[in-house]
């Protein structure tokens, strides 16, 4: 019996999607994949259904370099609500505790935030996608199972209070803080909210969460699913291709190295190659982006101890 033909087009590049609230990152990925009629795609870092904002989606050969986005810093804008704790740490969870936060002041919030800048430890939420014995924690949590989680160190590069709105004794008017966070990979903004609430003695949860940036990508350059749907209409998927960023863009922070056609040929055969550019681009173990003189992207290589560049991830 013959092999079933692949569904969709072979396209390579990165779509910078502005994910809407109410759908998972995977739902957003599948909708974008259908709109572009792409045969291979993956997203780079999950966003909860409640969250909105920057969700880079890699198509085709760009998926080979998605790890650079998974490892990249992120920037968020979030609204924290004080005086209430929820099961999930966000507005989607059931309320588990309330407290009178009517006396909370902007100065108190600002002062308490200072303790969460720099290198801090976080215990991942049971409602995170982190896996335990192959099972996502959130699936275990929904079964009423709680497992011990080790604290992880993350880096909070900046954590600023943008706006504070005082509350009252009424549960309908809780104090709120809009914050902006620049953090390392693996940081849970829900945990930041919960830990800040504990430090203030009133509890807190994430009411809104918006990712402003992921690695080199900023929301100003993103596009929504609604815009893509309207632009495509009844036409062919190719009309959307101008939204795709180059396949090498996830690794755009790496130095660029240009090779001759002959040198590129040997690299494509899996051989380390010698080039004098190595000595100004990095040291042993550093990674570089590799291009031909024609501008064609070859992939990513690693500088070896003898001053050559060995291929690590090459495009087809």
Secondary structure, 3 states (H helix, E strand, C coil): CCCCCCCCECCCEEEEEEECCCCCHHHHHHHHHHHHCECCEEECCCCCCCCEEEEEEEEHHHHHHCHHHHCCCEEEEEEEEECEEECCCECCCCEEEECCCCCCCHHHHHHHHHHHCEEEEEECCCCCCCEECCEEHHHHHHCCCCCCCCEEEEEEEEEEEEEEECCCCCCCCCCEEEEEEEECCCCCHHHHHHHHHHHHCCCEEEEEEEEEEECCEEHHHCECHHHHHHHHCCCCHHHHHHHCECCCHHHCCCEEEEECHHHHHHHHCCCCEECCCHHHHCCCCCEEEEEECCCCEEEEEEECCCCEEEEEEECC
